[in-house]
């Protein structure tokens, strides 16, 4: 079973994890707009899959600092894209500077 998890490189697992995390963010925003059981289940399922797809990445490279920083970068970008492009949320100039600095810091941590 473990060998099957090693078929994909760690970046694939991190991207899958960030994707499901972003999906959880999307469903949680929908839940905040209109709370219901179906969305609650989708939120929990998405975040659970995100956590489960994080684990195989650690099998390849056990450096949690690099994996964590890379995952944070992917998840942050995905969350901002969802907020801005799907829910039409605006970022102020100061928030854009902060986002740029955060992404720079995460890229420096992951290199």
Residue pairs with C-beta under 8 A, 6 or more apart in sequence:
2 59
5 56
5 59
6 56
6 59
6 60
8 56
9 60
10 56
10 57
10 60
10 61
10 67
11 57
11 70
13 53
13 54
13 56
13 57
13 60
14 54
14 57
14 67
14 70
14 71
14 74
15 74
16 53
17 50
17 51
17 53
17 54
17 57
17 71
17 74
17 75
18 50
18 71
18 74
18 75
18 78
19 50
19 78
20 46
20 47
20 49
20 50
20 53
21 46
21 47
21 50
21 75
21 78
21 79
22 75
22 78
22 79
22 81
22 82
23 46
23 50
24 43
24 46
24 47
24 50
25 78
25 79
25 82
26 82
26 86
27 39
27 42
27 43
27 46
28 39
28 43
29 82
29 83
29 87
30 39
31 39
31 40
31 43
54 67
54 71
57 67
57 71
58 64
58 67
61 67
65 109
66 109
66 110
69 106
69 109
69 110
70 106
70 110
72 106
73 103
73 106
73 107
73 110
76 99
76 102
76 103
76 106
77 103
80 91
80 99
83 89
84 90
84 91
91 99
